[in-house]
Amino acid sequence: MKIKEVIVVEGKNDTNVLKSYVDCDTIETHGISINKEVIEQIRIAKQTRGVIIFTDPDYPGEYIRNTINEAIDGCKNAYIEKKKARTSKKVGVEHASKEDILESLQHLFTYDKNAQETLSREDFLSLGLNGGKDSAAKREKIASVLHLGKPNAKTLWKRLNMLQKTKEDVEHLLKEERKSV
């Protein structure tokens, strides 16, 4: 499998694992201390080939992803669930299986800072996605179906809006999830 876009990862272990599964080029951020040179390298890659951000499903990975998305419009994003990318001691893309990595790379979405809000905060709350005893489980189910990692309530609300999901869309996803349980 050949990937046209340049994949942004955190380190050389991520690069090595990805290159063992797919034909791709990577840019390594070298962890959370992402500098201006790396941002500029990503910006140039975005203009010429496109970029997929594929960082670890942890706080530093989210920080790096947010930093890049804020600096550069139109990057594609791939997420992998934390439970699919961990060992007993570590979390990271390099610990995921080939199947999980390939699945994550097939479910991309692009941040759009100018996207209209399609799911109000009130609708989000009325769906029981925050503040209820089963809110975390509902968020996890929605995020899993849409391949959004494991976001907290605020981040899931933002991502649902970025995907232009409506209250009805989310209700449908929640109903579908109940049927499959």
N, C-alpha and C positions, 0 to 999 in steps of 0.2 A: 504494500500500500504506500503510495507516494502522497505526501502532503505538500501542497504548493506554498501555503503560508509558513512563516517563520514562527516557531513555537517558543514562547517565553517561559522559562523554567527558573527555578531557584539556584540549582547547582549542577555540577558535573555528573553526579549520580543520576539525576533526573535525565540529563542528556543521554547518558550511556544506556539507560533502560529504554527510553523512547526510541533511540536509534537501533536497538536490538529488535524492535517490533515493527517500526515503520521507517520509510525513507523520508527523512526530514532534516531541516536545519533548525538550530536552536540559538537563542540568546540567553545567557545565564545572568541573573541579577546578582548573584553571589550573596544571597540572603536579604535581610530586611534593610540593609544600608544601601539601597539602590541610589546610584549617583546620577548626575546630569549627563554624563557620557553614555551611560546605559540607556537612559530615557531617549537621548538623541538617536542612538543606534536603533532603538525600537521604533521611533518616529520614522526614520528612513525606511526601515523594513516594512512598516505599515503602508507607506506611500508606494513602494515598489512591488511588494508581494502579498501584503496583508499580514496580520499578526493574530495568533491565538495565544491568549494568556492561560497557562495551565500551571497554577501554583498549588502548593500544599493546602490541604483542608484544615488549616490551623490559623491562629491569630496572625503570625508573621506572613503567611501566604495571603490572607485576606488584605492585610495592610499593603503588601506589594501590589496586589491586583487593583485595589482602590487607587493607589498612587498612580499607576499606569493609566487606568481608565480616566482619572481626572486630568492627566496631562495630555492624553492622546485620544481624540474622538474616534469611534468606529472600530475599536479592537474587538475581536471575537473572544468569547470566554468559554472555557471548558472547565467543568467541575467534576470532582470525584468525591464520593462520600467518605468521611473519615473512617468508617468501619471497613471500607474496602481498601484503605491505603495505610494500614498500620501493622506494626509488629507489637510485641508485648511492651516495648519501650519507646518506639518511635512512630511518628506519623509523617508520611510523605508520598508523593507521586511515585517515587522509586520503589516503594514497597507494595504497590498494587499489582494485580495480575494483568497479564496481557489482555485478557478479555475485558476487564474493567477499564483499562486504559483506552482500548479501542472503542468501547461503548461511549466513554466520556467524550472522545474526539468526534463522535458522530452526533452529539447533542450540543451544538454551539448556539450561543446567542450573543448579540451585540448590544452594548449599552448605547442608549440614545438619550443624551442630556435634555433634549428638547421634546421628548415623548410626552403626550398628554396623559394626565392621570385618568386611569380607567377604573381604578378600585379605590374608593375613598377610605380614609382611615376608619370612618364609622362603619362602612361595609365590612372592612377587614375585621373589626372588633365584633360585629354582629355575626360573623361566620364562626366565631369562637376560636380564632387563631391567636389570641393573646388574652391572658388573664384568667383563663379557665383551667380546671384540673386536667383536662385532656388537650389543652392548647399545644403543648410541645409535641405531642404525638401527632396531632393534625398537621402541624407545620412540617414535621419530618416526613409525613406521607406525601404532602403536596410537593415538597422539595425533591423527594425521591422520584416521583412520577415525572417531574419536569427537569430532572438532572441539574439541580441548583445547589448541590452540596448540602450542608446543614446550617442554614442561616438562622439567626435569632429573629424575633418577631419584626423588628424594624427593617432589617435587611430583607426578609422575605417579602414584606409589603412593597419595598422599593423594587425588588426583582420582579414581582408580579406585575407592577406597573410598567416596568421596562419591557416586559413581554406582552404588554397591552392586554392582560387578562382582566375580565370583568367579574363582578360578583357572581353572575350566572355561570361563568366558566369555572370558577373556584367551587361553587356549589356542586356542579357536575363532577368535578374531580373528587370531591369528598364523597359523593354518592357512589361513584365508581369504586372507590377504595373500600367502602363499606360492603359492597357486593362481593368483592374479591376476598374478604376476610372470612 
